[in-house]
């Protein structure tokens, strides 16, 4: 008897001959692979988030390098180096000329916030609101914890020097030769889908540059004008409040609320008139930034609904802390661009099918 007489001879013991069983085994393998990939993504999620943070940092450097390229006809590595030198120079100036004053103000800020919160809750209790003293103490403790996190953000925004260093180094490499890494990822994709990949990446890069440009200009505007208006009226800790407002402007919606709360609490520590003035400054700066600066700079970027942004920030903040909170908005913008490009390709394919059917 040979293989032609009996097809079972020479068949691998692991081969499933029944077509139905083989189909079910393939389905089980696919689902197991999907679950395995999800578990792997969860396991390395922190590393993936650091990589995305490096991409955001690279987009900011890339935007600055492109802007300098319109003025100075020098190579890309030199433009990136110039951006880094200017950034280091700014932080050196900040640490040299404002570091002492800011550190002193940061040390006083928690006590001022605690005192003002205690006064506000005591006033509410005197008006007949049933507030437990233990609740007052717990709320004050939570606020102090948040304030401590914000003041520590001046020394390490992303929660640790190691994370910040990794984001910086990887971001610099990406900004130096972005096409090199883009081609490397495209090599992993099947050939007939690479054109779509390049188009999507190009749109993502453009959106990220515009988004980060608007965000950085908004941060500078809010920080400088907040400091100038508060210092002009004599509000305590004007420099620290200006820097915190500028940093928190990177976080849409939620950052402005936190900065405004801190500003108003410090303002009322100097009296009712000063507190009302800080409220006026907050609304003036936020209104001008929201209706003039951001639409002027980032009018061509992806539009995200505020509820979607807040939901993404809460989820990313719970999962990854400050790093996730800062990167939630750029990540949502990139996901929306990818989904829009996918929808456009599907629509184009449907149109081609309809044209072919109508032609026949």
C-alpha positions as CSV (number, residue, x, y, z in Angstrom):
1,X,0.0,0.0,0.0
2,X,1.4,3.4,-0.9
3,X,0.4,7.1,-0.3
4,X,-1.9,7.1,-3.4
5,X,-3.9,4.2,-2.0
6,X,-4.1,5.6,1.5
7,X,-3.9,9.4,1.8
8,X,-3.4,9.2,5.6
9,X,0.1,7.8,5.1
10,X,2.8,10.3,5.4
11,X,0.5,12.9,7.0
12,X,1.8,14.8,10.0
13,X,0.3,13.7,13.3
14,X,-0.5,17.3,14.1
15,X,-2.5,17.8,10.9
16,X,-6.3,17.9,11.4
17,X,-7.9,16.1,8.5
18,X,-11.5,17.1,9.3
19,X,-12.2,20.4,7.5
20,X,-14.6,21.6,10.1
21,X,-12.3,20.9,13.0
22,X,-9.4,22.5,11.1
23,X,-11.5,25.7,10.6
24,X,-12.4,25.8,14.3
25,X,-8.7,25.3,15.3
26,X,-7.7,28.2,13.0
27,X,-10.3,30.4,14.6
28,X,-9.1,29.5,18.0
29,X,-5.5,30.2,17.0
30,X,-6.5,33.7,15.7
31,X,-8.4,34.6,18.8
32,X,-5.6,33.3,21.0
33,X,-3.1,35.4,19.0
34,X,-5.3,38.5,19.4
35,X,-5.6,38.0,23.2
36,X,-1.9,37.4,23.4
37,X,-1.1,40.6,21.5
38,X,-3.5,42.5,23.8
39,X,-1.8,41.1,26.9
40,X,1.6,41.9,25.4
41,X,0.5,45.5,24.7
42,X,-0.8,45.9,28.3
43,X,2.5,44.5,29.6
44,X,4.7,46.9,27.6
45,X,2.1,49.8,27.6
46,X,4.4,52.0,29.6
47,X,7.3,51.6,27.2
48,X,4.9,52.2,24.2
49,X,3.7,55.4,25.9
50,X,7.3,56.6,26.3
51,X,7.8,55.9,22.6
52,X,4.8,57.9,21.8
53,X,6.0,60.7,24.0
54,X,9.3,60.7,22.1
55,X,7.3,61.0,18.9
56,X,5.5,64.0,20.3
57,X,8.8,65.6,21.3
58,X,10.2,64.8,17.9
59,X,7.2,66.5,16.2
60,X,7.9,69.7,18.2
61,X,11.6,69.6,17.2
62,X,10.6,68.8,13.6
63,X,8.3,71.8,13.5
64,X,11.0,74.1,14.8
65,X,13.5,72.7,12.4
66,X,11.1,73.3,9.4
67,X,10.5,76.8,10.6
68,X,14.2,77.6,10.8
69,X,14.7,76.0,7.4
70,X,12.6,78.7,5.9
71,X,15.1,81.3,7.2
72,X,18.5,79.5,7.3
73,X,19.5,77.3,4.3
74,X,21.4,74.8,6.5
75,X,21.1,71.0,6.9
76,X,18.5,69.3,9.0
77,X,20.9,68.1,11.7
78,X,22.2,71.6,12.2
79,X,18.7,72.9,12.5
80,X,17.8,70.3,15.1
81,X,21.0,71.1,17.0
82,X,20.1,74.8,17.0
83,X,16.6,74.0,18.4
84,X,18.2,72.0,21.2
85,X,20.7,74.7,22.0
86,X,17.9,77.3,22.2
87,X,15.8,75.0,24.4
88,X,18.7,74.3,26.8
89,X,19.5,78.0,26.9
90,X,16.0,78.8,27.9
91,X,15.9,76.3,30.8
92,X,19.4,77.5,31.9
93,X,18.1,81.1,32.0
94,X,15.0,79.9,33.9
95,X,17.1,78.1,36.5
96,X,19.6,80.8,36.8
97,X,17.5,84.0,37.0
98,X,14.2,82.7,38.3
99,X,15.1,79.5,40.1
100,X,15.5,80.9,43.6
101,X,12.4,82.9,43.5
102,X,10.3,80.1,42.1
103,X,11.6,77.6,44.6
104,X,10.7,79.9,47.5
105,X,7.2,80.5,46.1
106,X,6.7,76.8,45.5
107,X,7.5,76.1,49.1
108,X,4.8,78.6,50.3
109,X,2.1,77.6,47.8
110,X,0.8,74.4,49.6
111,X,0.3,76.2,52.9
112,X,-1.6,79.0,51.1
113,X,-3.8,76.6,49.3
114,X,-4.6,74.6,52.5
115,X,-5.4,77.8,54.4
116,X,-7.8,79.1,51.7
117,X,-9.5,75.7,51.2
118,X,-10.1,75.5,55.0
119,X,-11.6,79.0,55.0
120,X,-13.9,78.3,52.1
121,X,-15.2,75.1,53.6
122,X,-15.6,76.7,57.0
123,X,-17.6,79.5,55.4
124,X,-19.8,76.9,53.7
125,X,-20.3,75.1,57.0
126,X,-21.4,78.4,58.7
127,X,-24.0,78.9,56.0
128,X,-25.7,75.7,57.0
129,X,-24.0,73.1,54.7
130,X,-23.4,69.8,56.5
131,X,-19.7,69.3,56.2
132,X,-17.8,66.9,58.4
133,X,-14.4,68.2,59.6
134,X,-12.9,64.9,58.6
135,X,-14.0,65.6,55.0
136,X,-12.4,69.1,55.2
137,X,-9.1,67.6,56.3
138,X,-9.3,64.9,53.6
139,X,-10.1,67.4,50.8
140,X,-7.2,69.6,52.0
141,X,-4.9,66.7,52.0
142,X,-5.9,65.7,48.4
143,X,-5.4,69.3,47.2
144,X,-2.0,69.5,48.8
145,X,-1.1,66.2,47.1
146,X,-2.1,67.6,43.8
147,X,-0.3,70.9,44.4
148,X,2.8,69.0,45.4
149,X,2.6,67.1,42.1
150,X,2.3,70.3,40.2
151,X,5.3,71.9,41.9
152,X,7.4,68.8,41.4
153,X,6.5,69.0,37.7
154,X,8.9,71.9,37.4
155,X,11.8,69.6,38.0
156,X,10.4,66.5,36.1
157,X,7.2,66.8,34.2
158,X,6.8,63.2,33.3
159,X,7.3,61.8,36.7
160,X,10.9,60.8,36.6
161,X,14.3,61.9,35.2
162,X,14.8,58.5,33.6
163,X,11.5,58.7,31.6
164,X,12.2,62.2,30.6
165,X,15.7,61.3,29.5
166,X,14.4,58.4,27.4
167,X,11.8,60.6,25.7
168,X,14.4,63.2,25.0
169,X,17.0,60.9,23.5
170,X,14.6,58.9,21.4
171,X,12.9,62.0,20.3
172,X,16.2,63.6,19.1
173,X,17.0,60.4,17.1
174,X,13.6,60.5,15.5
175,X,13.8,64.2,14.7
176,X,17.3,63.8,13.1
177,X,16.2,61.2,10.5
178,X,12.4,60.7,10.5
179,X,12.4,59.2,7.0
180,X,14.7,56.5,8.1
181,X,12.4,55.2,10.8
182,X,9.4,55.7,8.5
183,X,10.8,53.5,5.9
184,X,11.7,50.9,8.5
185,X,8.1,50.6,9.7
186,X,6.8,50.6,6.1
187,X,9.1,47.6,5.3
188,X,7.0,45.6,7.7
189,X,3.8,46.3,5.7
190,X,2.7,44.5,2.6
191,X,3.8,46.3,-0.6
192,X,0.4,47.2,-1.9
193,X,-0.5,49.0,1.3
194,X,2.6,51.1,1.7
195,X,1.3,54.0,-0.3
196,X,-1.6,54.3,2.1
197,X,0.7,54.0,5.1
198,X,2.9,56.9,3.8
199,X,-0.1,59.1,3.2
200,X,-1.5,58.4,6.7
201,X,1.9,59.0,8.4
202,X,2.3,62.3,6.4
203,X,-1.1,63.5,7.5
204,X,-0.4,62.4,11.1
205,X,2.9,64.3,11.1
206,X,1.3,67.4,9.7
207,X,-1.5,67.3,12.3
208,X,1.0,66.7,15.1
209,X,3.2,69.6,14.1
210,X,0.3,72.0,13.9
211,X,-1.2,70.7,17.2
212,X,2.1,71.1,19.0
213,X,2.8,74.5,17.5
214,X,-0.6,75.7,18.7
215,X,0.0,74.1,22.1
216,X,3.5,75.6,22.6
217,X,2.4,79.1,21.5
218,X,-0.6,78.9,23.8
219,X,1.6,77.8,26.7
220,X,4.0,80.8,26.1
221,X,1.1,83.2,25.8
222,X,-0.8,82.0,28.9
223,X,2.4,81.9,31.0
224,X,3.7,85.3,30.1
225,X,0.4,87.2,30.2
226,X,-0.7,85.5,33.4
227,X,2.6,86.4,35.0
228,X,2.5,90.0,33.7
229,X,-1.1,90.7,34.7
230,X,-0.7,89.2,38.2
231,X,2.6,90.9,38.8
232,X,1.2,94.3,37.7
233,X,-1.6,94.0,40.4
234,X,0.8,92.7,43.0
235,X,-0.6,89.2,43.3
236,X,1.7,86.9,45.3
237,X,3.6,84.2,43.5
238,X,3.0,85.7,40.1
239,X,6.0,84.0,38.5
240,X,5.2,80.6,39.9
241,X,1.5,80.9,38.8
242,X,2.6,82.0,35.4
243,X,4.9,79.0,34.9
244,X,2.2,76.6,36.3
245,X,-0.4,78.1,34.0
246,X,1.9,77.8,31.0
247,X,2.8,74.2,31.8
248,X,-0.8,73.2,32.4
249,X,-1.9,74.8,29.1
250,X,-0.4,71.7,27.5
251,X,-3.4,69.8,28.9
252,X,-6.6,71.1,27.3
253,X,-9.6,71.8,29.4
254,X,-8.4,70.1,32.6
255,X,-5.1,72.0,32.8
256,X,-6.9,75.4,32.6
257,X,-9.3,74.4,35.4
258,X,-6.4,73.4,37.7
259,X,-4.4,76.5,36.9
260,X,-7.5,78.7,37.5
261,X,-8.2,77.1,40.8
262,X,-4.7,77.7,42.1
263,X,-4.7,81.3,40.8
264,X,-8.0,82.1,42.5
265,X,-7.0,80.5,45.8
266,X,-3.8,82.5,45.9
267,X,-5.6,85.7,44.9
268,X,-8.2,85.5,47.7
269,X,-5.3,85.1,50.2
270,X,-4.7,88.8,49.5
271,X,-8.3,89.9,49.9
272,X,-11.6,89.9,48.1
273,X,-10.6,92.5,45.5
274,X,-7.4,90.6,44.6
275,X,-9.4,87.4,44.3
276,X,-11.9,88.9,42.0
277,X,-9.0,90.3,39.9
278,X,-7.5,86.9,39.5
279,X,-10.8,85.6,38.3
280,X,-10.9,88.4,35.7
281,X,-7.3,87.5,34.6
282,X,-8.2,83.8,34.3
283,X,-11.2,84.4,32.1
284,X,-9.4,87.1,30.0
285,X,-6.4,84.9,29.3
286,X,-8.4,81.7,28.6
287,X,-10.9,83.5,26.4
288,X,-8.2,85.2,24.3
289,X,-6.2,82.0,24.0
290,X,-9.3,79.9,23.2
291,X,-10.9,82.2,20.6
292,X,-7.8,83.9,19.1
293,X,-4.5,82.1,19.6
294,X,-5.5,78.4,19.2
295,X,-7.8,79.0,16.2
296,X,-5.2,81.2,14.5
297,X,-2.3,78.7,14.9
298,X,-4.0,75.3,14.9
299,X,-7.1,76.0,12.7
300,X,-6.0,73.2,10.3
301,X,-5.6,70.5,12.9
302,X,-8.0,67.8,13.9
303,X,-11.0,68.9,15.8
304,X,-11.7,66.9,19.0
305,X,-14.9,67.2,21.0
306,X,-14.2,68.4,24.6
307,X,-16.1,65.5,26.1
308,X,-13.9,63.0,24.2
309,X,-10.8,64.9,25.3
310,X,-11.8,64.9,28.9
311,X,-12.7,61.2,28.9
312,X,-9.4,60.3,27.3
313,X,-7.5,62.4,29.8
314,X,-9.3,60.8,32.7
315,X,-8.6,57.3,31.4
316,X,-5.0,58.0,30.5
317,X,-4.4,59.8,33.8
318,X,-5.7,56.9,35.8
319,X,-3.7,54.3,33.8
320,X,-0.4,56.2,33.4
321,X,-0.4,59.2,35.7
322,X,1.0,62.5,34.6
323,X,2.6,61.1,31.5
324,X,-0.7,59.7,30.2
325,X,-2.5,62.9,31.1
326,X,-0.1,65.0,29.0
327,X,-0.2,62.6,26.0
328,X,-3.9,61.9,26.0
329,X,-4.8,64.7,23.6
330,X,-2.1,64.0,21.0
331,X,-2.9,60.3,21.1
332,X,-6.6,61.0,20.4
333,X,-5.7,63.3,17.6
334,X,-3.6,60.6,15.9
335,X,-6.3,58.0,16.4
336,X,-8.8,60.3,14.7
337,X,-6.5,61.0,11.8
338,X,-5.9,57.2,11.3
339,X,-9.7,56.5,11.4
340,X,-10.4,59.3,9.0
341,X,-7.8,58.0,6.5
342,X,-9.3,54.5,6.9
343,X,-12.8,55.8,6.2
344,X,-11.5,57.7,3.2
345,X,-9.9,54.6,1.7
346,X,-13.0,52.5,2.3
347,X,-15.1,55.2,0.6
348,X,-12.7,55.3,-2.4
349,X,-12.9,51.5,-2.7
350,X,-16.7,51.6,-2.6
351,X,-16.8,54.3,-5.2
352,X,-14.6,52.2,-7.5
353,X,-16.8,49.2,-7.0
354,X,-19.9,51.2,-7.9
355,X,-18.3,52.6,-11.0
356,X,-17.3,49.1,-12.1
357,X,-20.8,47.8,-11.5
358,X,-22.4,50.7,-13.4
359,X,-20.0,50.2,-16.3
360,X,-21.0,46.6,-16.7
